[in-house]
Amino acid sequence: MIYFDACYIAKFYLAEPDSPSVTAFANSNTNVGCLLTGKAEVVAVFHRKLREGVVDVSGFHLLCDQFESDCASGLWQWRPVDDELLRLSAKRFRGLSATIFLRAADGLHLTCAAEEGCTAIHTSDRHMIAAAPAFGLQAVTL
């Protein structure tokens, strides 16, 4: 599995500088996955674009509709959040250096990617990029 965090999935739908390379990469791979919480995070990114005036209400709804359609068609492979993942994430946090800044949700993404056997996580989040090696992952930005 190729692991995209939610911000990378959102780039698939938005016109950002690295969106064309993210879209091409996702379209050329059949097993791009993310933690299930990423579904809400992607819609939250769309909503932030609405709040910032990047898209209007109609555009926001179009983004949400396309995302839902792509989820239903299996474009994105969603990994469950369960007690075991939460336990493993907490265990990994206990082993992190005090100098690593990492939010709980980002730690869950990194834990999920590592537990799925991924060697890399595709993200543009600077905190996840900095923390990825502590999870045995390489951070990839396209």
N, CA, C and O of each residue as an XYZ file, in Angstrom:
568
protein
N       0.836     -1.183      0.000
C       0.000      0.000      0.000
C       0.885      1.252      0.000
O       1.936      1.290      0.640
N       0.441      2.249     -0.718
C       1.069      3.569     -0.714
C       0.225      4.440      0.207
O      -0.986      4.560      0.023
N       0.869      5.044      1.194
C       0.122      5.791      2.205
C       0.150      7.283      1.899
O       1.213      7.900      1.833
N      -1.037      7.850      1.713
C      -1.223      9.295      1.584
C      -1.875      9.780      2.874
O      -2.853      9.188      3.330
N      -1.349     10.847      3.465
C      -2.102     11.434      4.563
C      -3.237     12.264      3.942
O      -3.291     12.442      2.725
N      -4.126     12.759      4.778
C      -5.322     13.444      4.280
C      -4.997     14.681      3.456
O      -5.687     14.966      2.477
N      -3.962     15.420      3.833
C      -3.638     16.632      3.070
C      -3.204     16.274      1.653
O      -3.426     17.047      0.722
N      -2.586     15.104      1.486
C      -2.191     14.684      0.142
C      -3.402     14.255     -0.675
O      -3.477     14.531     -1.872
N      -4.344     13.586     -0.036
C      -5.570     13.225     -0.753
C      -6.300     14.496     -1.178
O      -6.814     14.569     -2.294
N      -6.352     15.488     -0.308
C      -7.026     16.747     -0.650
C      -6.379     17.409     -1.856
O      -7.070     18.034     -2.661
N      -5.061     17.280     -1.994
C      -4.356     17.876     -3.135
C      -4.834     17.281     -4.460
O      -4.740     17.930     -5.501
N      -5.342     16.061     -4.422
C      -5.882     15.402     -5.607
C      -7.061     16.205     -6.176
O      -7.327     16.153     -7.376
N      -7.751     16.935     -5.325
C      -8.969     17.661     -5.704
C      -8.775     19.164     -5.839
O      -9.620     19.847     -6.417
N      -7.692     19.676     -5.323
C      -7.480     21.119     -5.279
C      -6.394     21.548     -6.262
O      -5.540     20.751     -6.649
N      -6.439     22.803     -6.655
C      -5.427     23.362     -7.561
C      -4.319     23.996     -6.722
O      -4.332     25.197     -6.452
N      -3.365     23.165     -6.317
C      -2.211     23.628     -5.562
C      -0.961     23.348     -6.393
O      -1.015     22.546     -7.325
N       0.156     23.989     -6.077
C       1.352     23.825     -6.908
C       1.765     22.369     -7.161
O       2.188     22.035     -8.267
N       1.648     21.506     -6.156
C       2.061     20.120     -6.340
C       0.904     19.179     -6.687
O       1.101     17.968     -6.774
N      -0.284     19.716     -6.881
C      -1.451     18.880     -7.190
C      -1.297     18.037     -8.460
O      -1.681     16.868     -8.449
N      -0.749     18.584     -9.560
C      -0.619     17.735    -10.758
C       0.232     16.481    -10.525
O      -0.119     15.405    -11.008
N       1.336     16.604     -9.797
C       2.181     15.430     -9.561
C       1.510     14.461     -8.582
O       1.641     13.246     -8.728
N       0.798     14.988     -7.596
C       0.074     14.127     -6.662
C      -1.027     13.373     -7.405
O      -1.194     12.169     -7.210
N      -1.771     14.069     -8.249
C      -2.849     13.445     -9.010
C      -2.305     12.382     -9.953
O      -2.862     11.287    -10.026
N      -1.253     12.673    -10.661
C      -0.653     11.703    -11.590
C      -0.171     10.467    -10.836
O      -0.380      9.341    -11.286
N       0.468     10.677     -9.699
C       0.971      9.553     -8.910
C      -0.191      8.700     -8.407
O      -0.147      7.474     -8.513
N      -1.216      9.326     -7.869
C      -2.370      8.576     -7.355
C      -3.070      7.814     -8.477
O      -3.484      6.670     -8.288
N      -3.203      8.440     -9.634
C      -3.867      7.774    -10.754
C      -3.064      6.608    -11.313
O      -3.631      5.705    -11.928
N      -1.746      6.617    -11.105
C      -0.915      5.543    -11.655
C      -0.709      4.403    -10.652
O      -0.008      3.437    -10.953
N      -1.306      4.506     -9.479
C      -1.191      3.460     -8.461
C      -2.583      3.043     -8.004
O      -3.472      3.877     -7.831
N      -2.756      1.739     -7.813
C      -4.093      1.233     -7.498
C      -4.344      1.019     -6.016
O      -5.482      0.761     -5.626
N      -3.333      1.117     -5.188
C      -3.524      0.826     -3.781
C      -3.027      1.979     -2.923
O      -2.054      1.840     -2.182
N      -3.705      3.121     -3.029
C      -3.364      4.283     -2.219
C      -4.309      4.298     -1.027
O      -5.530      4.326     -1.183
N      -3.723      4.279      0.169
C      -4.538      4.170      1.358
C      -4.294      5.280      2.363
O      -3.351      6.065      2.259
N      -5.190      5.309      3.344
C      -5.143      6.310      4.397
C      -5.968      5.798      5.570
O      -6.842      4.949      5.395
N      -5.699      6.299      6.737
C      -6.499      5.992      7.911
C      -7.909      6.554      7.719
O      -8.077      7.623      7.133
N      -8.894      5.852      8.200
C     -10.297      6.222      8.003
C     -10.617      7.644      8.467
O     -11.478      8.300      7.881
N      -9.949      8.122      9.491
C     -10.191      9.490      9.948
C      -9.843     10.511      8.862
O     -10.293     11.656      8.909
N      -9.041     10.088      7.890
C      -8.681     10.957      6.775
C      -9.891     11.435      5.983
O      -9.855     12.509      5.384
N     -10.964     10.644      5.976
C     -12.176     11.083      5.266
C     -12.675     12.412      5.824
O     -12.976     13.337      5.070
N     -12.760     12.498      7.138
C     -13.218     13.744      7.764
C     -12.188     14.849      7.570
O     -12.552     16.008      7.373
N     -10.906     14.501      7.624
C      -9.859     15.501      7.472
C      -9.862     16.112      6.069
O      -9.641     17.314      5.917
N     -10.111     15.294      5.049
C     -10.166     15.816      3.676
C     -11.318     16.810      3.537
O     -11.136     17.890      2.975
N     -12.483     16.463      4.034
C     -13.625     17.379      3.963
C     -13.328     18.644      4.765
O     -13.750     19.733      4.377
N     -12.612     18.513      5.873
C     -12.222     19.688      6.661
C     -11.296     20.599      5.854
O     -11.387     21.822      5.960
N     -10.410     20.017      5.054
C      -9.554     20.827      4.167
C     -10.430     21.578      3.167
O     -10.227     22.770      2.934
N     -11.395     20.888      2.581
C     -12.305     21.550      1.644
C     -13.038     22.699      2.334
O     -13.191     23.780      1.766
N     -13.485     22.455      3.554
C     -14.201     23.493      4.298
C     -13.282     24.679      4.592
O     -13.716     25.830      4.540
N     -12.019     24.402      4.900
C     -11.069     25.504      5.126
C     -10.943     26.351      3.861
O     -10.856     27.576      3.940
N     -10.933     25.698      2.693
C     -10.862     26.438      1.423
C     -12.110     27.290      1.229
O     -12.031     28.386      0.675
N     -13.260     26.797      1.680
C     -14.499     27.582      1.636
C     -14.374     28.786      2.568
O     -14.680     29.913      2.178
N     -13.932     28.548      3.784
C     -13.783     29.620      4.777
C     -12.804     30.690      4.292
O     -13.015     31.880      4.526
N     -11.731     30.264      3.615
C     -10.715     31.197      3.122
C     -11.123     31.894      1.824
O     -10.420     32.787      1.352
N     -12.264     31.486      1.244
C     -12.731     32.113      0.011
C     -12.082     31.563     -1.249
O     -12.237     32.140     -2.325
N     -11.359     30.460     -1.131
C     -10.723     29.838     -2.293
C     -11.780     29.193     -3.182
O     -11.678     29.224     -4.409
N     -12.802     28.605     -2.544
C     -13.941     28.046     -3.278
C     -15.211     28.656     -2.710
O     -15.244     29.086     -1.557
N     -16.267     28.691     -3.536
C     -17.558     29.155     -3.044
C     -18.361     27.940     -2.563
O     -17.869     26.813     -2.620
N     -19.572     28.162     -2.100
C     -20.397     27.079     -1.558
C     -20.624     25.992     -2.598
O     -20.548     24.802     -2.293
N     -20.901     26.407     -3.818
C     -21.126     25.426     -4.882
C     -19.865     24.586     -5.126
O     -19.939     23.366     -5.270
N     -18.724     25.251     -5.169
C     -17.460     24.541     -5.363
C     -17.159     23.591     -4.218
O     -16.663     22.485     -4.432
N     -17.461     24.027     -3.003
C     -17.279     23.175     -1.827
C     -18.101     21.904     -1.957
O     -17.603     20.805     -1.713
N     -19.366     22.058     -2.344
C     -20.239     20.887     -2.485
C     -19.789     19.987     -3.637
O     -19.896     18.764     -3.544
N     -19.296     20.575     -4.703
C     -18.773     19.768     -5.806
C     -17.557     18.958     -5.367
O     -17.436     17.781     -5.706
N     -16.657     19.590     -4.610
C     -15.493     18.867     -4.088
C     -15.929     17.701     -3.201
O     -15.428     16.585     -3.338
N     -16.862     17.968     -2.297
C     -17.349     16.919     -1.397
C     -18.016     15.786     -2.169
O     -17.795     14.612     -1.869
N     -18.829     16.135     -3.162
C     -19.511     15.118     -3.970
C     -18.518     14.258     -4.741
O     -18.663     13.037     -4.784
N     -17.514     14.879     -5.348
C     -16.522     14.113     -6.100
C     -15.727     13.200     -5.172
O     -15.467     12.044     -5.505
N     -15.345     13.715     -4.017
C     -14.614     12.919     -3.040
C     -15.444     11.715     -2.600
O     -14.938     10.593     -2.564
N     -16.716     11.941     -2.265
C     -17.593     10.839     -1.860
C     -17.723      9.801     -2.965
O     -17.716      8.599     -2.700
N     -17.840     10.267     -4.201
C     -17.942      9.356     -5.338
C     -16.668      8.525     -5.493
O     -16.727      7.319     -5.731
N     -15.519      9.186     -5.355
C     -14.248      8.477     -5.472
C     -14.057      7.479     -4.338
O     -13.506      6.398     -4.547
N     -14.508      7.835     -3.142
C     -14.437      6.898     -2.020
C     -15.298      5.669     -2.302
O     -14.871      4.535     -2.081
N     -16.513      5.906     -2.792
C     -17.426      4.802     -3.092
C     -16.895      3.901     -4.198
O     -17.152      2.697     -4.197
N     -16.152      4.480     -5.143
C     -15.629      3.678     -6.260
C     -14.335      2.953     -5.906
O     -13.832      2.159     -6.701
N     -13.792      3.219     -4.719
C     -12.589      2.518     -4.288
C     -11.280      3.172     -4.674
O     -10.228      2.538     -4.593
N     -11.321      4.431     -5.093
C     -10.074      5.115     -5.435
C      -9.134      5.146     -4.231
O      -7.925      4.964     -4.375
N      -9.688      5.375     -3.062
C      -8.902      5.434     -1.827
C      -9.215      4.209     -0.988
O     -10.377      3.829     -0.843
N      -8.180      3.588     -0.435
C      -8.331      2.422      0.431
C      -8.260      2.903      1.887
O      -7.240      3.447      2.312
N      -9.318      2.707      2.633
C      -9.398      3.239      3.995
C      -9.079      2.171      5.019
O      -9.622      1.068      4.962
N      -8.191      2.498      5.966
C      -7.783      1.588      7.034
C      -8.537      1.950      8.305
O      -8.688      3.130      8.621
N      -9.012      0.942      9.038
C      -9.837      1.211     10.215
C      -9.036      1.759     11.394
O      -7.836      1.524     11.536
N      -9.755      2.494     12.221
C      -9.233      2.920     13.518
C      -9.817      1.940     14.526
O     -11.036      1.829     14.660
N      -8.958      1.241     15.223
C      -9.447      0.294     16.218
C      -8.600      0.404     17.489
O      -7.635      1.167     17.543
N      -8.978     -0.368     18.503
C      -8.267     -0.312     19.780
C      -6.787     -0.625     19.618
O      -5.947     -0.007     20.271
N      -6.468     -1.567     18.767
C      -5.063     -1.953     18.578
C      -4.247     -0.808     17.987
O      -3.128     -0.553     18.431
N      -4.789     -0.124     17.000
C      -4.067      1.007     16.416
C      -3.869      2.109     17.463
O      -2.795      2.707     17.544
N      -4.894      2.371     18.251
C      -4.778      3.385     19.302
C      -3.727      2.984     20.335
O      -2.959      3.826     20.798
N      -3.693      1.714     20.691
C      -2.695      1.229     21.644
C      -1.292      1.380     21.074
O      -0.381      1.844     21.760
N      -1.125      0.987     19.822
C       0.193      1.078     19.183
C       0.646      2.522     19.022
O       1.829      2.826     19.170
N      -0.289      3.405     18.720
C       0.058      4.816     18.583
C       0.513      5.378     19.928
O       1.506      6.103     19.998
N      -0.210      5.046     20.988
C       0.183      5.512     22.322
C       1.564      4.971     22.689
O       2.380      5.686     23.271
N       1.820      3.726     22.354
C       3.130      3.118     22.620
C       4.223      3.853     21.861
O       5.298      4.106     22.406
N       3.957      4.194     20.619
C       4.952      4.912     19.818
C       5.189      6.318     20.383
O       6.328      6.784     20.418
N       4.130      6.989     20.823
C       4.302      8.310     21.439
C       5.198      8.219     22.677
O       6.013      9.108     22.924
N       5.046      7.153     23.445
C       5.866      6.991     24.651
C       7.347      6.881     24.310
O       8.201      7.218     25.130
N       7.654      6.414     23.108
C       9.038      6.256     22.708
C       9.621      7.441     21.960
O      10.806      7.438     21.626
N       8.808      8.454     21.690
C       9.292      9.611     20.929
C      10.167     10.521     21.775
O       9.945     10.687     22.974
N      11.147     11.096     21.138
C      11.980     12.105     21.772
C      11.112     13.304     22.151
O      10.133     13.615     21.473
N      11.478     13.961     23.228
C      10.753     15.151     23.685
C      10.851     16.298     22.682
O      10.075     17.250     22.760
N      11.781     16.220     21.755
C      11.961     17.296     20.776
C      11.035     17.164     19.572
O      10.955     18.080     18.754
N      10.336     16.041     19.453
C       9.456     15.818     18.292
C       8.070     16.376     18.587
O       7.410     15.962     19.541
N       7.635     17.328     17.749
C       6.278     17.877     17.850
C       5.378     17.059     16.935
O       5.633     16.957     15.735
N       4.326     16.476     17.502
C       3.431     15.646     16.703
C       2.042     15.676     17.314
O       1.873     15.454     18.513
N       1.051     15.950     16.482
C      -0.343     15.928     16.929
C      -0.841     14.477     16.974
O      -0.301     13.602     16.297
N      -1.866     14.244     17.772
C      -2.396     12.889     17.937
C      -2.824     12.285     16.604
O      -2.479     11.141     16.309
N      -3.572     13.035     15.792
C      -4.057     12.496     14.518
C      -2.895     12.172     13.576
O      -2.933     11.173     12.858
N      -1.869     13.018     13.584
C      -0.705     12.744     12.733
C       0.033     11.511     13.226
O       0.538     10.724     12.425
N       0.098     11.340     14.539
C       0.701     10.133     15.094
C      -0.063      8.885     14.692
O       0.536      7.839     14.442
N      -1.384      8.989     14.629
C      -2.193      7.852     14.167
C      -1.897      7.529     12.706
O      -1.783      6.359     12.340
N      -1.773      8.560     11.868
C      -1.436      8.321     10.461
C      -0.082      7.626     10.340
O       0.057      6.651      9.601
N       0.918      8.131     11.069
C       2.251      7.537     10.998
C       2.244      6.103     11.520
O       2.887      5.226     10.943
N       1.523      5.866     12.605
C       1.417      4.515     13.152
C       0.731      3.589     12.157
O       1.185      2.466     11.937
N      -0.348      4.050     11.563
C      -1.071      3.241     10.585
C      -0.169      2.866      9.416
O      -0.113      1.704      9.015
N       0.532      3.846      8.875
C       1.433      3.572      7.749
C       2.495      2.551      8.139
O       2.760      1.610      7.391
N       3.097      2.734      9.302
C       4.135      1.808      9.748
C       3.562      0.404      9.967
O       4.175     -0.585      9.564
N       2.409      0.316     10.593
C       1.807     -0.985     10.884
C       1.306     -1.689      9.622
O       1.202     -2.916      9.595
N       1.000     -0.927      8.592
C       0.585     -1.514      7.315
C       1.792     -2.005      6.508
O       1.636     -2.593      5.438
N       2.985     -1.759      7.029
C       4.188     -2.221      6.341
C       4.715     -1.256      5.303
O       5.572     -1.614      4.496
N       4.214     -0.043      5.317
C       4.702      0.966      4.375
C       6.122      1.383      4.763
O       6.500      1.338      5.934
N       6.880      1.782      3.778
C       8.220      2.315      4.052
C       8.229      3.829      3.943
O       9.200      4.481      4.327
N       7.145      4.385      3.418
C       7.074      5.835      3.209
C       5.664      6.325      3.481
O       4.695      5.567      3.437
N       5.582      7.612      3.763
C       4.290      8.286      3.892
C       4.358      9.528      3.016
O       5.310     10.304      3.098
N       3.357      9.707      2.191
C       3.276     10.869      1.310
C       2.541     11.979      2.042
O       1.359     11.852      2.362
N       3.245     13.054      2.300
C       2.670     14.165      3.067
C       3.438     15.444      2.768
O       4.589     15.414      2.334
N       2.786     16.546      3.006
C       3.468     17.837      2.939
C       3.442     18.515      4.313
O       3.870     19.660      4.453
N       2.939     17.803      5.321
C       2.859     18.331      6.673
C       4.254     18.317      7.296
O       4.868     17.258      7.431
N       4.745     19.480      7.669
C       6.130     19.581      8.149
C       6.378     18.801      9.428
O       7.476     18.283      9.632
N       5.380     18.709     10.288
C       5.557     17.956     11.528
C       5.618     16.451     11.253
O       6.400     15.732     11.874
N       4.789     15.986     10.321
C       4.828     14.569      9.962
C       6.130     14.232      9.249
O       6.696     13.159      9.458
N       6.605     15.144      8.410
C       7.877     14.928      7.720
C       9.001     14.772      8.739
O       9.837     13.876      8.618
N       9.017     15.644      9.739
C      10.071     15.591     10.758
C       9.971     14.332     11.619
O      10.993     13.786     12.036
N       8.751     13.868     11.888
C       8.550     12.724     12.778
C       8.625     11.377     12.067
O       8.824     10.355     12.725
N       8.473     11.344     10.763
C       8.407     10.084     10.021
C       9.558      9.122     10.340
O       9.302      7.936     10.548
N      10.808      9.582     10.385
C      11.889      8.637     10.680
C      11.748      7.926     12.031
O      12.192      6.788     12.177
N      11.141      8.580     13.006
C      10.931      7.948     14.309
C       9.948      6.782     14.227
O       9.876      5.961     15.140
N       9.196      6.713     13.137
C       8.250      5.633     12.900
C       8.798      4.648     11.863
O       8.093      3.738     11.426
N      10.048      4.838     11.479
C      10.662      3.965     10.478
C      10.191      4.253      9.066
O      10.253      3.387      8.193
N       9.718      5.479      8.841
C       9.157      5.845      7.549
C       9.978      6.959      6.892
O      10.585      7.791      7.566
N       9.976      6.950      5.594
C      10.524      8.056      4.820
C       9.360      8.959      4.428
O       8.322      8.474      3.979
N       9.525     10.246      4.594
C       8.511     11.188      4.136
C       8.759     11.501      2.673
O       9.881     11.824      2.285
N       7.724     11.406      1.868
C       7.826     11.672      0.436
C       6.944     12.869      0.097
O       5.767     12.909      0.456
N       7.515     13.824     -0.586
C       6.746     14.930     -1.142
C       6.964     14.918     -2.638
O       8.098     14.804     -3.104
N       5.901     15.034     -3.382
C       5.994     14.974     -4.849
C       6.129     16.368     -5.429
O       6.220     16.523     -6.647
